[in-house]
Structures are given as C-alpha cells and as structure tokens.
Amino acid sequence: MTPDKNRADLERHADDFRNRTGFTYTVLDPGDRDVVGCVYIYPLRDSDDTAIVRSWVRKGHAHLDTPLWRAVTKWLESDWPFAAVQYARRA
C-alpha cells in the first residue's frame, strides 16, 4: 500500500470510529509494542444487534491468530452489545 493509500485508509477508519459505524484496533505485542495485527468490528447497517468482525495477524505472529480470535470473541461477548457476531472461526 502506498503511503497516500495508507493515510486514506487510516482516515476512513478514524471517520468510522468517530461516527460509530466501525471500530478498528491495532493489536500490539505488550512486550515490544510490535504490530501483531488488526481487528475490525463493523455493526451491520440494517441491524441493531449484529456485527461482522475480521482480524488478521502478521506472518511472523501467525501463531497468535487463534489466541487473538479467542480473546476478541470473549471481549465481544462480555463488553459489546451485539446479540450476534459474524466472525470466522479458527481451529
């Protein structure tokens, strides 16, 4: 991604967050603050209680994909108001 496209992408995510239409989080390693990946939470436009969630991890952190999925799933269940979440299961 070019720097200009990356900036536009970040601005779009910031607008989504500000407008409460989408929530994007960078996942950092707590030890060295290295970027592990990202989590995207988007409430469905035609639903008051359903969200689509996606996440990814960098190749060097692939072993954290399933633990991240588990942590995000628990977080959504305990702290978010969604009755249903569409989030691809991990092994």
BELPE-V311227 format. One record per backbone hydrogen bond with DSSP energy under -0.5 kcal/mol. CO is the residue of the C=O (numbers start at 1). NH is the residue of the N-H. If there is no record, write none. Layout:
BEGIN
co | nh
CO | NH
CO | NH
END
This chain:
BEGIN
co | nh
2 | 6
3 | 7
4 | 8
5 | 9
6 | 10
7 | 11
8 | 12
9 | 13
10 | 14
11 | 15
12 | 16
13 | 17
14 | 18
15 | 19
16 | 20
16 | 21
16 | 22
17 | 20
23 | 41
25 | 39
26 | 28
27 | 36
27 | 37
29 | 33
34 | 29
36 | 58
37 | 27
38 | 56
39 | 25
40 | 42
40 | 54
41 | 23
42 | 52
44 | 47
49 | 83
49 | 84
50 | 44
51 | 86
52 | 42
53 | 88
54 | 40
56 | 38
58 | 61
59 | 62
61 | 64
62 | 65
64 | 68
65 | 69
66 | 70
67 | 71
68 | 72
69 | 73
70 | 74
71 | 75
72 | 76
73 | 77
74 | 78
75 | 79
76 | 80
84 | 51
85 | 87
86 | 53
END
